Structures are given as C-alpha cells and as structure tokens.
Amino acid sequence: MLEERIRNSSLIKKIMSPAEASLFIKDGMNIATSGFTLSGYPKAVILALAERLEAKGEKIRIGLYTGASVGEELDGILAKDDFLCRRYPYQTNNELRKRINSGSCAYTDIHLSHFAQYVKNGFVPPVDIAIVEAVSITEEGNIIPANSVGCTPTFVETASQVIVEINLRQPMALEGMADIYSMEKPPFRKPIMINKVNDRIGTPYIPCSPEKIVAVVITDIPDQNKNFAPVDEISAQISTHLINFLHQEINQGRLPENLLPIQSGVGSVANAVLAGLKESNFENMTVYTEVIQDAILDLLDCGKVTYASTTAVSPSPAGLKKFYDKIDFYKERIVLRPMEISNNPEVIRRLGLLAFNTAIEVDIYGNVNSTNITGSRIMNGIGGSGDFARNAYISVFTTPSTAKNGAISSIVPMVSHHDHTEHDVMVIVTEQGLADLRGLSPRERAETIIENCAHPDYRPLLRDYYERACRGKYLHTPHLLDEALSWHKRLLDTGSMKM
C-alpha cells in the first residue's frame, strides 16, 4: 500500500509522525502550504504543532502562505492561538478575520495570478518550509497533488525544505488529472500555449528533488468542505436575468450558441447562478475557472459542460463524495492547473472568458467593492476576481440588491473600498434586473444601475443623491462626497442605511 503511494524508496525512510515533522517548524519561519478553497490542504502537521505548543506552553509566530482559503486545521487553529504574524494571499476563516481586523495578524490581499510571481521573485519573504498534501510521490520524488494545485508548484520550487502529507483519503485515480506548468521569470517568459480549455502543456506531477523532502507523513484527515445555501428566489432571479442576457448576446451575434468559456467565483450565490444553466438550453459549454463547485459537476454530469479547467475541485461534502465516486468520469473532463495558469490574464484574454463574480457592494457608476465592509473591515479578499474581471470578454458582477434583511443597500452612491473600477465592470446583475454598462458614460451608467439594479426601497434615495449631484459644477462623474460618505457612516453608527 505505502509502496504504491511512495514510490521512491529513499523517502520511505523519511516517514515520521506528524509530531516529529512539526519539529521542523521554528519561530519566525514562513510556512507555505498546498490548498485552495478548502481543498487539498495539509492538516496533520499543523494540528500536531498546535498540540505540541499548547502542551509545552510554547509561543511561536509564523507567516502562512497558501493558494487561497484553507481549513480550520490551518487558519482557524493558528489564528485562535495567535500563532500567525502574517498571511498571504486570501482567506475565509472567521477567527483569522478577527485577528486581521484587530491588527494582530498582517494580511496582504493579492491578485491570485500575481502571487506565484511575488514568491518566485522575492517580493515577499522567502518560504522556509512547504507542506504539501499529496496523493503519492513518484519514483523520481515528484509530487502528485490532491484535488487542488493552487500555488503549490511555486512553493515546492522555492522552499528550503518540503514536508509531504500523503492523504490516504485522496484516491490514487487523481494521478494524471493535474497539468503542471511553471512560468519562467522575465525576460525569459514564453507564451502559454493554451488555445483551448482542454489543452495540456505540462506534467502530471509537481517537480521536486527527493533530497528537498525532509519528512513524509501518512494521514487520512478529510477536507472540511462546506455546504452551499440552497438556491433561493433571489439567486434564481439573478440567474434568470443573466441567462436572458446571454441569449440576447447570441442574438446580437456577440456570442456563439455554446457561449464562450465560463468562469465563476466561489460561494453560494455564484454556485446558484451557475445552477441556472442546467435548466437552460445552452449545450456544449466549457469552463475555464479557478474553482469547481457543485453546479459545475452537475453541468458535467448532464453533458451541458463538456470540459472544465480549474485549479481546485471544491464542492460540498455530498459533491466531493460524488466526485470521488465518479472520479474516472471526471478525470476525462477536468484538468487541474497551477493558479498562475488558471488565472493568467494572457489565457483569459485568448480564450475570451465570460467572467461571473460576486460583489459586496456596487456604486452607481459601476465601481465594485468585493473585499471590505465599510471600507476597512476585511471579509475574505479579492482572490481571482480581479484577474478575470479585467481580462474577460464580458465581465459580470452579481449581488443581491440588499443585505441584512433589507437594512443595507448593495447599490450605493460611492463604494467604501475599490476592488474593481468602472473600467473593468461591464454588467451588474441583481434580483431586480441587469445593467449593461458597456460603452456608457458615467452618468448613463448611474441612471441604468439605479433603475435596473437598486431595490425599490432605496431607489428614491439614490435618485435624489444623483439628481442633486448633477446640480454641481462638474458633471462627468457627479458626486456629493460628504453625502456619499454618510451612507457608510450611517451603517457604522446604526447598522442600517434606512432613514
């Protein structure tokens, strides 16, 4: 059994317990791990580290680099005991979010397509140890990744030492699903020769010298995947508006009948929007994205989607079971790439993606905040939404028109934090309707967004703001700055935008 998983005989001698492997981690180190949106992240060594430190009363602080969000066994435990001094480049953990917003953990929010370059070129402190969850290790010492790739190839390449967690829950059939391609440093970088979603340009393994691997740990701890909220009326309405828009684009000759490759952000709303495509009459679709959730697996099952490229498969627990049960079916239809390739602007532009991402709030001129509440309280991070939004053929942002049971409007005079400027946002969709912003001036965008996307309860307030702003001297992008800020101040003071 182990010989099948660890095919390099010299590495059999490096098998050790999680507690023994945790001794390699020292105070002040930067630890990089596999994992992307709660998939394929290591668990055993960090759990053992936390147990050891608690038992001995030790206090260390480390930096943590990942591909994207990881599970409670990493972010949650390390944040709870204040072991994290720095975090890159994306997170979704509530305990860690508290640490970041209180100022006890430094957090740098980075476009995911940029992060590998940050690490390779020394824009961030160097990686001391990479901890990688894997299916197996080849005869040459190369690593077969699990159900995500993320930034792991870069971490393995640049780390001083590597610890591999062989997770027996990850099926051996995952071998061959990955396509690992690493970009050269400028000025030696070559074109990425992906011309179709299913093109393969790399190796099925992460290159690694066996000498760099200092420990191999055997584990069977499952990923802590989350359930998605059921498709509610609001999400269904957003999906309907979006599908109607796609039909209009086909009728106008701007899209082929099978669309262009689709990208979708993460979370329940994004999953629900894609779920609407299952009931549509679109056929032979393809996906080029960063995360595969339940809806995309369902679209593959019914044949609506023929092929999907991603950097992680991160469905619900039931979806993950289905993925493993039908692994041979999905293996022929899914490729796992490093996130510097799955999110790469060159490929996104070449393939002409349709990018569907979610917003926290949108202002009347089409600027989007996707990361910060009231401008200063981080939620998760920008992730890959900026990579796709700026470079997509059509860039769409979706959001319910209100939040907190109607107490907050998601359409505001001015966003409290800019993640995606008006230049990168082509379409806004709420359950109220759709605003096509392409080719519109700022004032035309404002009128379109207010009338089509704002909730009726907030439409009069937004119209009043806009009309009074238009009485000013400068009319290209009219604003009343004090009043725009007061929307967010009211939210801070009362928890509601309602008068």
Legacy VTK file of the C-alpha trace (Angstrom):
# vtk DataFile Version 3.0
C-alpha trace
ASCII
DATASET POLYDATA
POINTS 499 float
0.000 0.000 0.000
2.631 2.536 1.050
4.930 1.431 -1.767
2.170 2.410 -4.195
1.834 5.829 -2.580
5.567 6.445 -2.008
7.369 5.007 -5.000
10.785 6.500 -4.200
12.446 4.021 -1.827
14.687 6.623 -0.182
11.616 8.526 1.015
10.175 5.500 2.816
12.938 6.110 5.383
11.654 9.653 5.921
8.185 8.599 7.073
7.534 10.044 10.511
4.699 11.059 12.775
3.037 14.471 12.450
4.521 15.449 15.814
8.049 14.603 14.633
7.537 16.511 11.387
6.226 19.538 13.288
9.641 19.933 14.943
10.994 21.329 11.686
8.797 24.424 12.173
10.518 27.174 14.159
9.547 30.601 15.401
9.714 33.269 12.711
9.536 30.868 9.761
7.362 31.364 6.704
5.356 28.210 6.043
3.736 27.685 2.635
1.087 25.027 2.154
-0.924 23.422 -0.583
-4.641 24.068 -0.608
-7.148 26.195 -2.450
-10.695 26.950 -1.235
-10.733 24.227 1.421
-9.396 21.538 -0.910
-6.121 19.648 -0.789
-4.618 21.457 2.196
-2.361 19.706 4.771
-3.805 19.115 8.218
-1.829 16.659 10.334
1.464 18.516 10.828
-0.103 21.836 11.818
-2.551 20.086 14.152
0.422 18.347 15.804
2.288 21.654 16.001
-0.618 23.308 17.808
-0.933 20.379 20.235
2.780 20.470 20.968
2.842 24.203 21.589
-0.218 24.044 23.821
1.158 21.138 25.852
4.519 22.817 26.397
3.206 26.350 26.715
5.430 27.467 23.848
4.682 30.596 21.841
5.806 30.951 18.251
4.610 33.132 15.401
4.892 32.186 11.760
3.878 33.509 8.364
1.448 31.381 6.361
1.309 31.334 2.548
-1.311 29.290 0.699
-3.007 29.177 -2.697
-6.291 30.537 -1.324
-8.509 29.734 1.667
-7.704 26.647 3.732
-9.493 24.794 6.508
-9.914 25.207 10.224
-6.909 22.918 10.821
-4.666 25.667 9.400
-6.165 29.162 9.507
-8.518 28.567 12.412
-6.172 26.862 14.850
-3.184 29.068 14.076
-5.263 32.229 14.375
-7.083 31.158 17.535
-3.832 30.820 19.468
-2.285 33.884 17.794
0.451 31.867 16.077
0.107 33.805 12.812
2.029 37.005 12.288
1.413 37.280 8.540
-0.940 35.775 5.955
-0.966 35.699 2.128
-2.924 35.893 -0.238
-6.606 35.008 0.535
-8.628 33.646 3.466
-12.186 32.925 4.565
-11.749 31.917 8.209
-13.742 33.821 10.806
-11.143 33.534 13.590
-8.380 34.696 11.258
-10.580 37.532 10.005
-10.912 38.755 13.600
-7.128 38.704 14.037
-6.587 40.603 10.798
-9.194 43.245 11.602
-7.845 43.696 15.137
-4.364 44.278 13.690
-2.653 41.284 15.318
-2.017 39.486 12.015
-0.684 41.343 8.982
-2.612 40.425 5.853
-1.763 41.309 2.271
-4.584 40.807 -0.217
-3.048 39.859 -3.583
-4.433 39.013 -7.025
-4.044 35.250 -7.201
-2.457 35.303 -10.662
0.278 37.558 -9.242
1.187 35.578 -6.149
3.490 32.982 -7.723
5.498 35.825 -9.229
5.650 37.542 -5.824
7.109 34.374 -4.311
9.489 33.493 -7.160
10.953 36.970 -7.415
11.360 37.709 -3.719
8.636 40.348 -3.457
7.600 38.640 -0.197
9.818 36.993 2.454
11.178 33.606 1.257
9.473 30.303 2.030
11.251 28.222 4.654
9.103 25.082 4.561
6.438 23.930 2.115
3.875 21.465 3.488
2.021 19.656 0.711
-0.947 17.300 0.787
-0.427 14.702 -1.927
-1.861 11.556 -3.442
1.551 9.982 -3.935
5.234 10.536 -4.685
6.742 9.192 -7.899
9.923 7.160 -8.330
11.825 10.402 -9.044
10.475 12.160 -5.946
7.937 14.247 -7.840
4.655 15.021 -6.062
1.200 14.030 -7.302
-1.165 16.737 -5.978
-4.572 16.005 -4.496
-7.760 17.827 -5.520
-6.149 21.263 -5.779
-2.945 22.701 -7.190
-3.047 26.402 -6.307
0.425 27.836 -5.735
1.978 24.537 -4.627
4.443 24.155 -7.557
5.960 27.541 -6.757
6.137 26.783 -3.040
7.905 23.460 -3.692
10.280 25.123 -6.152
11.295 27.943 -3.803
11.108 26.368 -0.323
14.247 25.341 1.524
12.529 22.170 2.777
9.392 20.202 1.867
7.120 18.094 4.072
4.672 15.835 2.217
1.440 14.629 3.788
0.230 11.543 1.923
-3.531 11.572 2.468
-4.986 8.087 2.044
-8.461 9.562 1.546
-7.344 11.097 -1.731
-7.870 8.449 -4.443
-4.933 7.275 -6.497
-7.086 7.900 -9.576
-6.384 11.633 -9.152
-2.965 10.946 -10.644
-2.998 12.295 -14.179
-5.612 14.995 -13.584
-3.047 17.754 -12.965
-1.223 19.682 -15.671
1.712 21.435 -14.017
3.356 24.226 -15.971
5.622 26.834 -14.385
6.259 30.218 -15.944
9.808 31.500 -16.375
10.966 34.743 -14.835
11.037 37.813 -17.094
12.632 38.431 -19.564
12.686 34.697 -20.420
8.954 34.097 -20.111
7.379 32.249 -23.034
3.800 32.311 -24.357
1.409 29.996 -22.534
0.290 27.659 -25.313
-3.265 27.100 -24.136
-5.598 27.696 -27.070
-8.483 25.519 -25.887
-9.841 24.758 -22.439
-8.656 21.128 -22.621
-5.094 21.817 -23.852
-2.370 20.244 -21.719
1.086 21.825 -21.693
2.851 20.480 -18.604
3.482 17.431 -16.438
1.051 15.395 -14.293
3.277 15.956 -11.241
4.892 18.775 -9.277
8.656 18.553 -9.880
10.596 18.009 -6.663
14.013 16.671 -5.777
13.739 13.875 -3.179
16.651 15.486 -1.317
14.462 18.516 -0.584
11.803 16.366 1.118
12.676 16.158 4.823
9.572 14.335 6.078
6.701 12.219 4.804
3.582 11.964 6.972
0.735 9.488 6.421
-2.731 10.849 7.150
-6.397 10.299 6.342
-7.958 13.547 7.600
-10.706 14.733 5.216
-11.091 18.214 3.786
-13.619 20.304 5.709
-15.787 21.249 2.746
-18.804 23.462 3.322
-22.377 23.067 2.191
-23.807 25.690 -0.125
-27.007 27.508 0.667
-29.920 26.155 -1.372
-30.873 28.119 -4.453
-33.274 30.769 -3.139
-35.631 33.065 -5.022
-33.137 35.922 -5.185
-30.338 33.760 -6.610
-32.769 32.205 -9.102
-33.864 35.648 -10.283
-30.250 36.762 -10.710
-29.564 33.618 -12.719
-32.620 34.217 -14.929
-31.551 37.796 -15.708
-28.061 36.590 -16.576
-29.281 33.773 -18.835
-31.624 36.167 -20.666
-28.668 38.491 -21.215
-26.594 35.655 -22.679
-29.396 34.825 -25.101
-29.501 38.467 -26.175
-25.756 38.422 -26.789
-26.162 35.355 -29.014
-28.995 37.035 -30.911
-26.799 40.098 -31.439
-24.001 37.911 -32.832
-21.657 38.707 -29.956
-21.555 35.155 -28.560
-21.644 31.697 -30.179
-24.576 29.433 -29.337
-22.466 27.355 -26.950
-21.189 30.602 -25.343
-17.514 31.196 -24.578
-15.625 29.509 -21.714
-17.217 30.349 -18.358
-15.519 31.467 -15.162
-17.390 31.707 -11.889
-16.382 32.956 -8.460
-16.876 30.982 -5.260
-19.703 30.812 -2.745
-23.404 30.066 -2.602
-24.597 32.900 -4.871
-22.043 32.051 -7.558
-22.939 28.360 -7.327
-26.655 29.170 -7.600
-26.148 31.391 -10.647
-24.362 28.554 -12.445
-27.028 26.090 -11.366
-29.477 28.019 -13.558
-27.505 26.983 -16.627
-28.522 23.370 -16.038
-32.136 24.255 -16.866
-31.155 26.452 -19.817
-30.966 25.343 -23.441
-27.236 26.007 -23.746
-25.220 22.971 -24.822
-21.555 22.007 -25.274
-20.296 24.648 -22.860
-16.772 24.760 -21.448
-15.397 26.149 -18.202
-12.065 27.872 -17.520
-12.120 28.885 -13.888
-10.294 28.674 -10.560
-12.744 26.554 -8.537
-15.163 23.796 -9.485
-18.181 23.670 -7.183
-21.321 21.520 -7.198
-23.038 23.330 -10.071
-20.178 22.648 -12.481
-20.085 18.969 -11.511
-23.827 18.850 -12.194
-23.304 20.506 -15.596
-20.645 17.918 -16.429
-22.964 15.111 -15.286
-25.790 16.162 -17.588
-23.480 16.881 -20.520
-24.181 20.621 -20.672
-20.479 21.233 -19.977
-18.036 19.089 -21.923
-14.756 20.108 -20.237
-13.592 22.184 -17.274
-10.187 23.642 -16.402
-9.565 24.745 -12.821
-7.021 24.894 -10.023
-9.247 23.228 -7.406
-12.240 20.944 -7.079
-14.042 22.257 -4.011
-17.669 21.087 -3.843
-19.919 20.457 -0.850
-19.363 17.253 1.190
-22.000 15.488 -0.928
-20.446 16.884 -4.088
-16.994 15.693 -3.039
-18.307 12.188 -2.424
-19.832 12.192 -5.898
-16.557 13.480 -7.343
-14.635 10.602 -5.765
-17.292 8.005 -6.660
-17.187 9.080 -10.323
-13.506 10.006 -10.443
-12.862 8.141 -13.707
-15.680 10.062 -15.407
-14.446 13.446 -14.149
-10.807 12.663 -14.841
-11.599 12.672 -18.570
-13.342 16.055 -18.295
-11.365 18.088 -15.724
-7.805 19.386 -15.668
-6.134 20.872 -12.568
-3.652 23.694 -13.246
-1.452 25.950 -11.080
-3.273 29.162 -10.223
-0.759 31.292 -12.107
-2.089 29.483 -15.211
-5.781 29.068 -14.290
-5.943 32.806 -13.517
-3.472 34.051 -16.086
-4.533 37.218 -17.988
-2.871 36.003 -21.204
-5.009 32.861 -21.304
-8.165 34.613 -20.100
-7.946 37.101 -22.969
-7.045 34.491 -25.574
-9.978 32.232 -24.702
-12.411 35.152 -24.334
-13.896 34.222 -20.965
-17.309 35.083 -19.606
-16.461 36.070 -16.028
-19.181 35.846 -13.366
-18.103 37.167 -9.958
-19.819 38.469 -6.831
-19.771 41.861 -5.131
-20.314 43.139 -1.603
-21.478 46.495 -2.948
-21.612 48.369 -6.247
-21.801 52.112 -6.674
-23.959 53.979 -9.141
-21.010 54.455 -11.517
-20.131 50.756 -11.673
-17.240 50.508 -9.218
-17.234 47.285 -7.172
-16.181 46.503 -3.617
-15.687 42.773 -3.138
-13.477 42.660 -0.044
-14.135 45.220 2.705
-17.158 46.107 4.837
-17.445 49.893 5.305
-14.047 50.300 3.703
-11.850 48.886 6.449
-13.160 45.526 7.702
-11.819 42.711 5.537
-14.095 39.832 4.678
-12.102 37.412 2.530
-10.013 39.051 -0.173
-10.008 39.804 -3.875
-8.974 36.259 -4.815
-9.053 35.741 -8.548
-11.966 38.057 -9.351
-9.661 40.861 -10.487
-7.687 38.529 -12.758
-10.856 37.524 -14.562
-12.810 40.795 -14.444
-10.113 42.932 -16.021
-9.297 40.460 -18.789
-12.620 38.789 -19.612
-14.508 39.141 -22.873
-17.545 40.040 -20.765
-17.155 40.838 -17.063
-20.274 40.354 -14.915
-20.749 41.083 -11.204
-23.740 39.727 -9.313
-25.143 40.676 -5.919
-28.499 40.723 -4.143
-29.757 44.307 -4.152
-29.863 44.414 -0.336
-28.191 42.756 2.648
-29.076 42.153 6.282
-32.774 41.575 5.560
-33.081 44.802 3.620
-31.336 47.060 6.148
-28.443 47.719 3.734
-28.494 48.587 0.047
-25.872 46.818 -2.049
-26.138 49.705 -4.543
-24.552 52.812 -3.030
-23.525 56.308 -4.205
-19.819 55.507 -3.777
-18.227 52.215 -2.760
-16.373 52.337 0.543
-13.470 50.369 -0.949
-12.461 49.931 -4.608
-11.502 46.474 -5.855
-12.786 46.645 -9.422
-13.058 50.040 -11.037
-15.755 51.044 -13.521
-13.235 50.301 -16.299
-13.351 46.556 -15.548
-17.069 46.146 -14.857
-19.304 45.566 -17.881
-22.515 44.127 -16.409
-24.192 44.349 -12.991
-26.955 41.892 -12.052
-29.206 41.859 -9.005
-32.556 40.141 -8.497
-34.120 43.458 -9.595
-32.587 43.357 -13.052
-29.485 43.763 -15.196
-27.454 46.838 -16.128
-25.351 46.559 -19.296
-22.720 49.262 -18.811
-20.663 48.714 -21.945
-19.998 51.937 -23.818
-21.949 54.101 -21.365
-20.701 57.364 -19.873
-20.593 57.618 -16.052
-23.955 59.441 -15.896
-25.559 56.920 -18.229
-24.212 54.116 -16.024
-25.674 55.751 -12.915
-29.141 56.039 -14.422
-29.008 52.452 -15.700
-27.823 50.934 -12.416
-30.307 52.844 -10.257
-33.268 51.959 -12.462
-32.363 48.331 -13.133
-30.411 47.043 -10.131
-31.308 49.019 -6.995
-34.013 47.772 -4.650
-37.229 49.838 -4.840
-36.842 50.802 -1.168
-33.548 52.529 -1.945
-34.187 53.775 -5.468
-35.642 57.169 -4.353
-32.643 57.847 -2.101
-30.194 57.005 -4.870
-32.120 59.071 -7.438
-32.220 62.020 -5.059
-28.474 61.778 -4.438
-27.702 61.557 -8.134
-30.037 64.398 -9.166
-28.597 66.771 -6.572
-25.041 65.762 -7.521
-25.891 66.724 -11.124
-26.566 70.311 -9.991
-22.884 70.738 -9.238
-20.198 72.328 -11.368
-18.512 69.174 -12.689
-20.801 66.737 -14.432
-18.645 63.948 -15.822
-18.921 61.838 -12.648
-21.043 63.972 -10.319
-20.686 63.306 -6.609
-21.590 64.819 -3.263
-18.601 63.485 -1.351
-19.836 64.280 2.147
-23.165 62.586 1.480
-21.577 59.587 -0.227
-19.504 59.003 2.878
-22.531 59.487 5.136
-24.154 56.338 3.691
-21.340 54.301 5.172
-21.191 56.359 8.379
-24.888 55.670 8.920
-24.176 51.962 8.521
-21.382 52.158 11.088
-23.487 54.142 13.553
-26.802 52.270 13.290
-26.177 49.098 11.304
-28.715 50.279 8.727
-28.873 52.609 5.728
-32.576 53.182 6.198
-33.627 56.612 7.385
LINES 1 500
499 0 1 2 3 4 5 6 7 8 9 10 11 12 13 14 15 16 17 18 19 20 21 22 23 24 25 26 27 28 29 30 31 32 33 34 35 36 37 38 39 40 41 42 43 44 45 46 47 48 49 50 51 52 53 54 55 56 57 58 59 60 61 62 63 64 65 66 67 68 69 70 71 72 73 74 75 76 77 78 79 80 81 82 83 84 85 86 87 88 89 90 91 92 93 94 95 96 97 98 99 100 101 102 103 104 105 106 107 108 109 110 111 112 113 114 115 116 117 118 119 120 121 122 123 124 125 126 127 128 129 130 131 132 133 134 135 136 137 138 139 140 141 142 143 144 145 146 147 148 149 150 151 152 153 154 155 156 157 158 159 160 161 162 163 164 165 166 167 168 169 170 171 172 173 174 175 176 177 178 179 180 181 182 183 184 185 186 187 188 189 190 191 192 193 194 195 196 197 198 199 200 201 202 203 204 205 206 207 208 209 210 211 212 213 214 215 216 217 218 219 220 221 222 223 224 225 226 227 228 229 230 231 232 233 234 235 236 237 238 239 240 241 242 243 244 245 246 247 248 249 250 251 252 253 254 255 256 257 258 259 260 261 262 263 264 265 266 267 268 269 270 271 272 273 274 275 276 277 278 279 280 281 282 283 284 285 286 287 288 289 290 291 292 293 294 295 296 297 298 299 300 301 302 303 304 305 306 307 308 309 310 311 312 313 314 315 316 317 318 319 320 321 322 323 324 325 326 327 328 329 330 331 332 333 334 335 336 337 338 339 340 341 342 343 344 345 346 347 348 349 350 351 352 353 354 355 356 357 358 359 360 361 362 363 364 365 366 367 368 369 370 371 372 373 374 375 376 377 378 379 380 381 382 383 384 385 386 387 388 389 390 391 392 393 394 395 396 397 398 399 400 401 402 403 404 405 406 407 408 409 410 411 412 413 414 415 416 417 418 419 420 421 422 423 424 425 426 427 428 429 430 431 432 433 434 435 436 437 438 439 440 441 442 443 444 445 446 447 448 449 450 451 452 453 454 455 456 457 458 459 460 461 462 463 464 465 466 467 468 469 470 471 472 473 474 475 476 477 478 479 480 481 482 483 484 485 486 487 488 489 490 491 492 493 494 495 496 497 498
